[in-house]
Amino acid sequence: MQDETTTTTAQDAENFGYSAGFQPTQDSGSVRLGRLEAIYEELFAEVIEDGVITPEERRQLEKLADNLGLDRGRLRRLEGALQSAWELRTRVAILEVDEGPVPSVSPLAPANDLRTVTLERRIRELEARVAELETELEEARSMASIDVDLSDLKGVDAATEADVPTLQKRLRHDPRETETLRALYAAAEQRGASEDTDRRYVTAQILSFLGAGTAATDAFFASHRPEGLVRPARALASEAWKKLLFHPDEEPVVGDIFAVIASAVLVGRVAALRREKQLEKPAAESRHDPATSTVQAVRAFAWAAASLGLTVPPLFVDPEWIGTAKLLPGVPPGTKIGRLALSGTTAKELAFTAGRYLAHFREEHFLKLLLPSVKTLEDVFLASLSIGNPGLPLAAPVKALVQPIASAIEPLLEPAQIDRLRGHFLRFVEDGGRANLQRWSQAVDFTAARSGLLLADDFSAAAKILRRDDPAHAEEKLDDLLAFATSDRYGRLRTQLGIAIEA
């Protein structure tokens, strides 16, 4: 197949740029794991693949740890988590063999080496138990009711909704109501405050997108519309993400809990995929350095990451893959960029795509990208709560389901992280002890679309990508974007990035 990768032209390079004196921030919340620990993790995962750690393999691991200068206590916790994850999936305990005489076995066993003797002994012990455990686990899953409901521990007062201007309130209910949008534009024009210039611009843009602009609004939009993409003057800080960008249905304590355990779950997931021979390893030559790459999509993702205050993940280009962007589980996690982002896409569509995708690389959101289903998120969430409070009142079948997950996560957490989980558990109880992971997951999708719109500054680009990638929910997400764009929060985000239209 002919490579259709779109390279960066002079205009593209100008598009994906910043205002003079751009102020980056320290990473505001990306998932991270040490590079040297990643090397050790890969070797240990290979060692335990057959379920046995021999003395020779242990010596190799210790030599590697010494060569890399890694902390032994930290590595033991890393090993414990990887081992727990392996045993959870295989339901067979890993055996580490010490130096010493070969244990006696049945004369029927044709064993002549330590590994074979050990494995056959373990097989005899475990075979009778495997079928029974599988039956018990299936029964536990069918009986488990993951409603994440601890409301009996502490009640919660009903939250009161903050008052907002009448026009904005109407638009939250019907963001495409033409007359209300025109009234909002007129009110902003009449007030004439500095922030109202940007409000007029955004409202005029919405009216133009809906095909409902007047001569005055269309003229104002055309006269203030930037050439090319927005050029941020400052990167978005973590506080702005949480207070201004997150969708209201993102229950903060859920994201805070997932942020604590994200790197630990990533390590376990990588180990499991490697064991199952499903870990995708892109060719080294497909990785692109954003600083030197001429591929437009690569530059777009790097620009979006810097603007959002995130670390750009390793980027791999694959024109053969029919897709846009895909997580590559690894340590650190990478991203594969496919054909839909590499050709036939405008700069603003790329900006929306990159902003929307990279929102999932925040620690609060990463597990939604990594784990396959809401059910899995629920299991991991309950396991995290049980780490924060080992006395969590769970039904026996539920506890049997989540305890192995907790055992795979907890060894990788530092004492400070476990303390954070304890604090988050108390907050969770104070907030009523309830969490709807389905609603939270959907809210993350809305937040991601908001992130894309903030960078693209173009409703047509957002609509095209949403209708292509998620046609079933595209209009619902567009409605949220339209309502969000008329809010004070959106205006404050634009001001913080330095992209608001000034009088």
VOGU-3710 file (C-alpha; in Angstrom, 3 decimals, decimal comma):
1> mqdettttta> 0,000/0,000/0,000  1,240/3,476/-0,820  2,101/5,629/2,188  -0,518/8,390/2,331  0,910/10,056/5,419  0,377/13,792/5,299  3,589/15,683/5,925  3,797/19,075/7,542  3,845/22,046/5,231  4,975/25,527/6,195
11> qdaenfgysa> 1,318/26,440/6,821  0,826/23,362/9,026  3,888/24,225/11,078  2,507/27,717/11,530  -0,861/26,256/12,563  0,491/24,068/15,343  2,229/26,874/17,168  2,026/29,058/20,237  2,000/32,734/21,071  5,340/34,381/21,721
21> gfqptqdsgs> 6,495/33,634/25,245  4,349/30,506/25,584  4,361/29,410/29,218  4,402/25,605/29,573  3,515/23,960/32,857  4,906/20,979/34,661  3,009/17,805/33,789  -0,487/18,322/35,150  -1,514/14,704/35,569  -0,218/12,222/32,981
31> vrlgrleaiy> 0,320/8,563/33,881  3,981/7,865/34,549  6,225/4,939/35,506  10,000/4,760/35,804  11,866/3,641/32,686  14,313/1,382/34,558  11,491/-0,307/36,436  9,880/-0,962/33,051  12,984/-2,879/31,967  12,863/-4,973/35,141
41> eelfaevied> 9,111/-5,530/34,739  9,631/-6,934/31,253  12,271/-9,443/32,388  10,259/-10,532/35,435  7,148/-11,058/33,293  9,167/-13,370/31,043  10,555/-15,246/34,054  7,139/-16,052/35,536  5,594/-17,025/32,216  5,869/-20,739/33,046
51> gvitpeerrq> 4,842/-20,317/36,691  8,243/-21,147/38,192  11,185/-18,960/39,233  14,368/-21,011/39,292  17,520/-20,089/41,242  19,249/-19,136/37,986  16,395/-16,847/37,002  16,450/-15,226/40,451  20,188/-14,542/40,044  19,515/-12,912/36,663
61> lekladnlgl> 16,864/-10,676/38,194  19,108/-9,627/41,063  21,984/-8,900/38,700  19,763/-6,706/36,531  18,482/-4,847/39,605  22,064/-4,197/40,740  23,130/-3,028/37,282  20,209/-0,621/37,072  20,632/0,602/40,648  17,009/-0,139/41,541
71> drgrlrrleg> 15,614/-0,177/45,058  15,118/-3,785/46,201  12,095/-3,005/48,362  10,338/-1,279/45,480  11,163/-4,209/43,174  9,745/-6,729/45,627  6,469/-4,808/45,583  6,603/-4,696/41,786  7,171/-8,457/41,673  4,351/-9,043/44,136
81> alqsawelrt> 1,895/-7,119/42,002  2,949/-8,847/38,778  2,791/-12,226/40,476  -0,678/-11,530/41,878  -1,904/-10,430/38,454  -0,479/-13,600/36,868  -2,027/-15,870/39,510  -5,375/-14,054/39,246  -5,576/-14,827/35,545  -4,114/-18,355/35,556
91> rvailevdeg> -5,493/-19,394/38,986  -2,220/-21,199/39,591  0,295/-20,132/42,244  3,803/-19,215/41,105  6,489/-21,309/42,770  9,974/-19,994/43,471  12,449/-22,852/43,782  15,321/-22,540/46,243  18,715/-24,164/45,877  18,708/-27,639/47,374
101> pvpsvsplap> 18,010/-31,311/46,723  15,347/-32,313/44,256  12,156/-33,263/46,131  11,049/-36,863/45,916  8,286/-37,725/43,479  6,340/-40,702/42,317  8,464/-43,271/40,440  6,032/-42,814/37,544  7,267/-39,263/37,021  9,844/-39,174/34,205
111> andlrtvtle> 11,597/-36,206/35,800  15,326/-35,580/35,511  15,569/-31,837/36,223  14,464/-29,480/38,945  11,937/-27,576/36,852  10,100/-30,695/35,663  9,950/-32,206/39,143  8,614/-28,994/40,620  6,005/-28,466/37,935  4,677/-32,004/38,130
121> rrirelearv> 4,369/-31,770/41,884  2,405/-28,549/41,595  0,196/-29,994/38,866  -0,847/-32,852/41,111  -1,687/-30,387/43,887  -3,627/-27,951/41,724  -5,443/-29,926/39,048  -8,196/-31,090/41,377  -8,711/-27,541/42,608  -8,795/-25,649/39,279
131> aeleteleea> -12,262/-26,736/38,142  -13,695/-26,055/41,597  -12,211/-22,540/41,716  -13,487/-21,716/38,252  -16,993/-22,737/39,281  -16,807/-20,670/42,460  -15,582/-17,590/40,619  -18,312/-17,821/37,996  -20,925/-18,155/40,720  -19,438/-15,148/42,521
141> rsmasidvdl> -19,642/-13,033/39,361  -23,248/-13,979/38,766  -24,203/-13,230/42,368  -22,202/-10,014/42,715  -24,198/-6,802/42,641  -21,749/-4,000/41,932  -23,897/-1,019/42,805  -21,033/0,537/44,781  -23,551/1,550/47,438  -22,302/2,355/50,921
151> sdlkgvdaat> -25,015/4,859/51,747  -25,783/3,115/55,020  -22,442/4,286/56,402  -23,208/7,990/56,204  -25,986/10,056/54,692  -25,497/13,036/52,425  -27,418/16,239/52,095  -28,925/17,055/48,736  -26,668/19,336/46,728  -28,061/22,630/45,597
161> eadvptlqkr> -27,484/23,775/42,063  -25,698/27,063/41,648  -27,677/29,919/40,128  -26,669/31,007/36,598  -27,806/33,757/34,239  -31,222/33,075/32,769  -30,088/32,848/29,166  -27,308/30,394/29,941  -29,746/28,279/31,946  -32,122/28,128/28,984
171> lrhdpretet> -29,289/27,086/26,693  -28,330/24,252/28,979  -31,765/22,780/28,295  -31,874/23,653/24,590  -28,444/24,728/23,285  -29,702/25,045/19,700  -32,517/27,487/20,482  -31,828/30,263/17,981  -33,667/33,106/19,671  -31,969/32,486/23,015
181> lralyaaaeq> -28,545/32,458/21,339  -29,299/35,733/19,595  -30,490/37,196/22,897  -27,240/36,090/24,565  -25,227/37,762/21,789  -27,241/40,987/22,204  -26,852/40,938/25,995  -23,092/40,530/25,689  -22,959/43,361/23,169  -24,966/45,628/25,454
191> rgasedtdrr> -22,866/44,932/28,542  -19,624/45,566/26,678  -17,298/44,146/29,351  -13,951/42,765/28,192  -15,025/39,142/28,614  -18,188/39,851/26,630  -16,202/40,330/23,427  -15,160/36,688/23,566  -18,688/35,654/24,530  -20,030/37,453/21,452
201> yvtaqilsfl> -17,428/35,686/19,287  -18,291/32,216/20,617  -22,043/32,830/20,365  -21,697/34,172/16,828  -19,680/31,074/15,925  -22,446/28,816/17,267  -25,091/30,695/15,300  -22,983/30,382/12,158  -22,534/26,640/12,753  -26,289/26,206/13,157
211> gagtaatdaf> -26,952/28,257/10,025  -28,897/30,795/12,093  -26,552/33,775/12,057  -27,714/37,289/11,270  -25,777/39,729/9,130  -24,389/41,329/12,301  -23,344/38,101/14,044  -21,821/36,627/10,882  -19,847/39,799/10,263  -18,580/39,884/13,865
221> fashrpeglv> -17,540/36,226/13,695  -15,750/36,681/10,369  -13,872/39,751/11,589  -12,598/38,085/14,783  -12,013/34,547/13,590  -8,296/33,688/13,965  -6,260/32,655/10,959  -5,572/28,945/11,333  -5,539/27,371/14,772  -5,562/29,133/18,109
231> rparalasea> -2,109/29,928/19,473  -2,063/29,323/23,236  -0,019/31,662/25,397  -0,122/29,382/28,438  -0,602/25,680/29,049  -3,697/24,512/30,894  -3,057/23,880/34,584  -4,431/20,888/36,483  -6,691/23,125/38,580  -8,323/24,479/35,420
241> wkkllfhpde> -8,983/20,936/34,224  -10,762/20,034/37,438  -12,678/23,235/38,103  -13,519/24,344/34,570  -13,164/21,556/32,008  -14,435/18,398/33,723  -18,058/17,522/33,017  -20,280/17,886/36,125  -21,130/14,159/36,093  -17,475/13,292/36,650
251> epvvgdifav> -17,647/12,477/40,337  -14,281/13,843/41,547  -13,624/11,122/44,113  -13,913/8,405/41,435  -11,265/10,077/39,295  -9,065/10,735/42,323  -9,160/7,036/43,269  -8,386/5,923/39,726  -5,517/8,443/39,559  -3,820/6,805/42,559
261> iasavlvgrv> -3,886/3,290/41,103  -3,505/4,045/37,367  0,177/3,177/37,057  -0,198/0,004/39,146  -3,088/-1,249/37,010  -1,102/-0,403/33,884  1,790/-2,601/35,012  -0,565/-5,513/35,680  -2,325/-5,067/32,338  0,970/-4,996/30,446
271> aalrrekqle> 2,132/-8,158/32,204  -1,143/-9,938/31,387  -1,034/-8,942/27,714  2,589/-10,049/27,468  1,769/-13,408/29,028  -1,112/-13,908/26,591  1,110/-12,922/23,639  -1,239/-10,007/22,909  1,065/-7,102/23,746  1,466/-5,037/20,608
281> kpaaesrhdp> 5,064/-4,019/19,967  5,335/-1,447/17,171  8,449/-1,351/15,031  11,105/0,983/16,402  11,296/2,837/13,094  7,600/3,730/13,317  8,213/5,939/16,347  8,383/9,643/15,536  10,109/12,387/17,475  7,698/15,359/17,543
291> atstvqavra> 10,624/17,766/17,483  11,822/16,523/14,104  8,863/14,705/12,539  7,372/16,094/9,334  4,098/14,203/9,871  1,272/16,649/10,523  -0,586/14,368/12,950  2,528/13,847/15,085  3,030/17,588/15,396  -0,664/18,012/16,207
301> fawaaaslgl> -0,520/15,528/19,098  2,643/17,126/20,506  1,117/20,623/20,246  -2,111/19,462/21,894  -0,251/17,757/24,757  1,821/20,875/25,497  -1,273/23,113/25,338  -3,174/20,851/27,744  -0,289/20,629/30,209  0,361/16,945/29,512
311> tvpplfvdpe> 3,410/14,928/28,537  3,204/13,766/24,942  3,194/9,929/24,896  5,529/7,998/22,581  3,969/8,334/19,117  4,055/5,556/16,508  2,818/6,086/12,955  1,061/3,239/11,124  -0,535/4,198/7,783  -1,741/0,589/7,358
321> wigtakllpg> -3,976/0,730/10,430  -7,465/2,022/9,653  -8,067/4,108/12,726  -7,328/7,465/14,326  -5,426/6,987/17,586  -5,046/3,928/19,781  -3,491/3,225/23,166  -0,434/0,973/23,112  -0,197/-0,471/26,643  3,378/-0,318/27,810
331> vppgtkigrl> 5,624/1,319/30,336  5,309/4,134/29,472  2,055/3,849/27,500  2,295/4,881/23,860  -0,044/5,869/21,056  -0,464/4,499/17,561  -1,634/7,033/14,991  -3,515/5,536/12,064  -4,660/6,355/8,580  -7,712/8,425/9,546
341> alsgttakel> -5,450/10,933/11,292  -2,633/10,738/8,776  -4,464/11,787/5,626  -7,563/13,688/4,564  -7,868/15,560/7,856  -7,703/19,322/8,361  -5,598/20,998/11,043  -8,672/21,858/13,123  -10,001/18,298/12,865  -6,603/17,050/14,023
351> aftagrylah> -6,644/19,530/16,895  -10,045/18,229/18,021  -8,933/14,604/17,600  -5,704/15,078/19,554  -7,306/17,093/22,356  -10,125/14,605/22,732  -7,809/11,593/22,784  -5,151/13,044/25,094  -7,750/13,946/27,717  -7,754/10,211/28,498
361> freehflkll> -4,054/10,358/29,386  -4,808/12,260/32,566  -4,432/9,986/35,594  -8,104/10,395/36,497  -9,228/9,126/33,080  -6,523/6,688/32,033  -8,168/3,507/33,310  -11,176/4,152/31,072  -8,775/4,031/28,116  -6,906/0,989/29,446
371> lpsvktledv> -9,706/-1,265/30,705  -12,254/-2,790/28,342  -15,571/-2,301/30,127  -17,503/-0,481/32,831  -17,841/-3,808/34,656  -14,054/-4,054/34,886  -13,876/-0,450/36,111  -16,416/-1,322/38,808  -14,331/-4,294/39,967  -11,160/-2,198/40,102
381> flaslsignp> -12,981/0,629/41,889  -14,226/-1,703/44,622  -10,761/-3,237/44,927  -9,333/0,266/45,436  -11,895/1,022/48,130  -10,961/-2,204/49,897  -7,303/-1,123/49,901  -8,319/2,214/51,392  -10,421/0,422/54,019  -9,664/-3,293/54,470
391> glplaapvka> -12,776/-3,567/56,641  -15,066/-2,490/53,807  -18,456/-4,207/54,300  -18,742/-6,297/51,127  -20,859/-9,368/50,536  -18,805/-12,570/50,507  -19,171/-13,219/46,743  -18,191/-9,631/45,943  -15,218/-9,778/48,286  -14,053/-13,005/46,666
401> lvqpiasaie> -14,252/-11,258/43,313  -12,356/-8,081/44,156  -9,809/-9,258/46,719  -7,463/-10,828/44,130  -7,561/-7,571/42,184  -6,636/-5,623/45,312  -3,774/-8,054/45,951  -2,424/-7,331/42,473  -2,608/-3,544/42,956  -1,609/-2,892/46,563
411> pllepaqidr> 2,029/-4,137/46,416  2,808/-1,514/43,776  1,522/1,401/45,822  3,751/3,545/47,977  2,656/4,209/51,585  1,695/7,758/50,598  -0,580/6,414/47,859  -2,317/4,044/50,259  -2,826/6,976/52,619  -4,409/8,882/49,724
421> lrghflrfve> -6,753/5,959/49,101  -7,764/6,024/52,754  -8,541/9,721/52,486  -10,501/9,220/49,255  -12,488/6,415/50,885  -13,545/8,757/53,683  -14,583/11,375/51,128  -16,513/8,731/49,225  -18,459/7,829/52,381  -19,042/11,490/53,255
431> dggranlqrw> -20,460/12,039/49,758  -23,027/9,310/50,354  -21,090/6,144/49,510  -22,508/5,837/46,011  -20,871/5,951/42,603  -22,316/5,288/39,164  -19,398/4,136/37,028  -21,501/4,040/33,866  -22,392/7,705/34,280  -18,811/8,574/35,217
441> sqavdftaar> -17,503/6,832/32,093  -19,921/8,752/29,877  -18,942/11,999/31,584  -15,283/11,354/30,755  -16,299/11,138/27,084  -18,004/14,530/27,373  -14,916/16,005/29,060  -12,708/14,646/26,299  -14,883/16,269/23,618  -14,715/19,570/25,515
451> sgllladdfs> -10,933/19,297/25,528  -10,953/18,801/21,768  -13,242/21,794/21,177  -11,077/24,048/23,339  -8,111/23,424/21,013  -9,969/23,237/17,700  -12,171/26,308/18,324  -14,404/24,995/15,551  -17,812/23,342/15,897  -17,818/22,063/12,319
461> aaakilrrdd> -14,565/20,177/12,906  -15,909/18,752/16,176  -19,167/17,691/14,521  -17,394/15,957/11,650  -15,133/13,889/13,917  -17,898/12,990/16,385  -20,301/11,959/13,627  -17,617/9,825/12,044  -16,298/8,163/15,212  -19,419/7,942/17,393
471> pahaeekldd> -22,553/8,483/15,286  -24,883/7,021/17,921  -23,936/9,677/20,502  -22,618/12,482/18,293  -25,600/14,827/18,598  -25,782/14,374/22,369  -22,113/15,295/22,661  -22,559/18,227/20,295  -25,402/19,523/22,445  -23,109/19,383/25,466
481> llafatsdry> -20,405/21,270/23,553  -22,841/23,961/22,445  -24,154/24,496/25,974  -20,663/24,380/27,463  -19,356/26,954/24,978  -21,928/29,521/26,208  -20,931/29,025/29,855  -18,642/31,190/31,969  -16,370/28,177/32,480  -15,558/27,959/28,783
491> grlrtqlgia> -14,760/31,664/28,655  -12,435/31,346/31,634  -10,654/28,407/30,017  -10,079/30,435/26,859  -8,763/33,315/28,948  -6,380/31,048/30,855  -5,005/29,622/27,612  -4,633/33,141/26,258  -6,868/32,489/23,240  -9,906/34,621/24,210
501> iea> -10,909/37,367/21,778  -10,225/40,747/23,340  -11,982/44,039/22,676
//
